[in-house]
Amino acid sequence: MRSVFRLAIFAPIFAISASCISPDLLKAQSAGQTGCVPDAIEVSSPQGVAGGYMWNATCNGKRYLCTTLSSGTKSSQVSCAPAAQ
């Protein structure tokens, strides 16, 4: 019951915070994982997830699912993988 209550409280906060992420930051984070320069990347569907963010990065006709998970106040880990078709 407690976890449901927490989810009800924190889910909107994550959703709101996801809308505040700079697309340029997501492009830069995606670049190192996709091999594309930031200017060639299109970012879509950013959303907050527990402990970080998730978004789609498209480059050269290929779509990647990217995530970043925070491990501290200024530290995060980014990963991108080809998106499922």
Order of alpha helices (4+ residues) and beta strands (2+ residues): alpha-alpha-beta-beta-beta-beta
